[in-house]
Amino acid sequence: MTTAPPKNSPWSTPMRLPPLGLSFVAASLEKAGFKVELLDNYILKKSNDELIKLVKKLNPKIVGITCSSASYPVCVESAKIIKEAVPQCKIVVGGWHPSYVPESMLKHTEIDYVIMGEGERAMVELANCLKKNLTEKEISDISGLAFRKDQQIIKNPQNFISNLDEIPFLARHLLPINLYEREIPFLNVKPVDTMNIVRGCPFRCAFCETRRLWGPGCRAFSPRRVVKEIEYMEENFGTKGIYFLGDNFTIDKKRTIELCDNIRKLKNDLEW
């Protein structure tokens, strides 16, 4: 889930865009056989009372919450509410803020685990461990996981996914897709949907945090995989335009040209 927007914060996202990272994690859990519900409370803005009713109704085994520095207080508040409503539920947080300062999350006893960086593989491994009631030792071997042990906080090094094509398409079907702003000022079509197809950066800009979250290299979904997802979005969500997000879309000239050529071959009027 995402949290409700930060209260009285100038750092709220002005555009209503779907949570891509959370949707990747949800899709990976579905692929692994788990039943997943996705609550984008940044859009739905459910009250605390509504959130309590929902979690009591669903009675989840695990709740994952994505967190930024701006939404940190709301994230902690949500974790406390969920833990009080369903005490046996495991609370896992991820996102930019927990990836950098997992200690700030784990000092709150309501939060059981932190996933630092990429969450697709780590979240599936953690969910499988919890499902099978494995011991702390098996759980403690998960890459990118932070957790409490003997009054200390353990932070496992990340192991980045080398082949991004193993990640399934975003779980857009779990989102209230029509509540998002599916238009971009510089595209003349709608609906427009977002995609993030590149992760990581080889550069060392002092002001940037990308390397910490996504790693020092630059990895990308293959052009063939990207085009397949575009076709899926056109068929299932009526997508007419694509807004590509990411840090280094054009860093690999050969791959960029191949992708653009493949998109142009699509028999439609897609804009991007």
N, C-alpha and C positions, 0 to 999 in steps of 0.2 A: 504494500500500500504506500501511497504518498500521504503526507500530512496535509492538513488544512493550511492555507497560506499563512506566512508569518504575520504576527500582529504588529501593526504600526511599524513595518519595516520598509525602507526605501529599496531593498534588494529583492523584492518580489519580482517574478518574471512577468513582464507586461503582456506577452502573448500567451494565449491558451494553447500550448503544444502538448502532445502526448508524452508520457515518460518513457523514452526509448529504452534506457537501461533496465528499468523495472520490467518492461515488456519482453526484453530478451531473456531475463531470468525466468519469468513466468512461462515463456515458450519452452525453455529448456526443462523446466520441471514437468510440464505437460508431456513432453517427449519421453521423459523418464518414467511416465506412468502415474504421476501424482495428479490429484484433483486440485485445481487452482482457481481461486477467486481473486480478482484484481480490483482494488478500490483506489481510484484516483481522487482522493479527498481534496486535492488542490483545486479540482474542478467542481466536485459534488458538494464540498463544504458541509459535510455532515457534522452536527453538533456532538459534543461528548456523550450526551444521552443516547443519540442515535447510534453512535459508534458502539456503545455498550450493548445496546439491543442487538446490533448486527453480529458482534462477536459471540454473544451468548447463543444466538440462533445458529450460527455456523459451527461453533465449538471447534475451532481449528487446533491442530496439533502444533503448527508453526505459523508465526506471523512475521513477515519480513517488512521492514520499513526503510524507505530510502530517505536520506537525510543530507541537507546542506547546512552550512554554518548559519544561514539566515533562518532555517526552519528547526535548528537544534532544540530550542526550548519546547516547541510544539511536538517534536519527535519524542522527547523524553516524557512529556505529559501524556502523549498517546500510549507510549509503552506502559506507563503506570496504570492507565485506565484499562488497557487490555489485560494486563497481568492480574488486576483485581477482579475483573469479570471472569477470566478463565485462568486460574492460577497454574494449572498444569501445562499451559501453552508455553512454548519456547519462543522468545523474542530475538530476532536476528536483524541487525541494522547494517546498511551499506550505503554507498554513495561517497561524494567528495569529502565531506567532513569526517565521517568515521574512518575513511581510508588514510587520512593524514594524522588524526589524533584519536585513535581508538580508545585511548585511556579515558578521554572525556566522556565516552559512552559507557564504558564498562565500570566506571565508578558508581553508576546507577544499577542497583542489584536487579531491577526489573528487566534489564537487558542481559541476555544470556551470551550472545555471540556477536562478533563483528566480522564482516567480510570486507577485506581491504582490496580495492581494485576490482578486477573483473569478477562478476558474481555468477556467471552461468555455470561453470564447472564446479566451483566451490559450494554453491548453494545446493546443487544436486547431490554432491557427495555428503554434505552435512545432513540433508533430508533423509538420505538412505541410511546413514548411521543412526539417526534418531528413530527412524521407522523400525530398524532392526534391534533397537535397544543395545547398541554396541557400547563397549567400554570407553572410558575417557581416553584411553591410549589410541584407539582407532580414530576418534574424533580429533585428537590433538595432532594427527598426521596430515590434516587437510591443508593444502597450500593456501596462503592468503587469509587464514583464519586467525582471529584474535579472541582470547578467552581468559577467564580467571582460573588460576590454579595455585593453591597453597598461598593465598593472599598476594599473589603476584599476577601480572598481566603478561601472558605469553603471546608473542606475535610471530606467526609463521611466515617465512618469505613467500612471495608470490611466485607462481609458475604460470606464465602467460600462455594463452591458447595460440599455438603456432598456426593452425589451420582454422581460420574463422568460418569457413564454409560448413564446419560441423555444427555450428549454432543454427537452430531452426529459425524460420521467419518469425518476425515479431508477433506476439499474441495480441494483435489489434482487435480480434474478435472478443476479447475480454474487456475492452475499453468502451466508454460511452463516446464512440467515434464522432458522432454528430454534434457533440458539445464543444469540440475543439475548433480553433480558427483555421479552417482548411482553405486559406487563401494567403497569397504572398503578393505584396505590392508590385513587384517587378515581373510577375507572371500574369499573363492575360487569360488564364483559364482557372476554373475551380470545379471540383475540389482539388486542393493541393495537399499532398502528404509529405512528411519528412522521413529521411533515411540518413543513418550514420554508417558509412561503409569503410571508414579508415580509422585505425587506432594506433596511437603511439607517435613518437617524434624523435628523429635522430639529433635534433639541435638542442642547445643548452641555454635558452633564453632565461635570464635571471628572474623575470617576472611571471613565468609560466609554470603551471603545475601539471601539465599533461604527462610528462615523463614519469612522474610519481604514480599516477593512476594507471596509465596504459603501457608503461615500459619505455625503454630507450630506443627500441627499434620502431619501424613503421610497418604495420600489418594491415591487410585489407581483404575484404571479401572479393572473390574472383568476379570478373565482369559477367561471366555466365550465371553465377549465383545471383548477382544483383538484378540482372534482366529477368530471371525467373521470378524473383520476388515482386518486381514491378508488374509483371503480367498477372501475378496472383492478386495484387492490390487493385489492378484495373478490373479484374473479373469480380472480386468480392466486395470492393468498397467504392467502385466507380471513380477511381483516381484518374485525374486528367493532367496533373502536374506533379513534379517531384522537386523538393527543396533538399539538396544534399548538405547535411551538416558534417562537421569534422574539421580537424586541424590541418590536414595535408592532402586534400583531394587530388592535387595534381603532382604530387612529389615523384611518382613513378610515371614518367612520360608514356612509356609503352603501354602500361595498363590503362592509363587515362584515355589514350587514343582508342584502344580496343573497346573500352566501355562505351565511349561516345559513339563509335561506329555501330556497336550492337544495339544501342538505344535507337539510333537513327533507322535501323532496319526493322524496328517494330512497325507493324501496319496500323498506325494510329497517328493522332495529332498530339502526342504527349509533349509537354513543354517541361524543361528543367533548367 
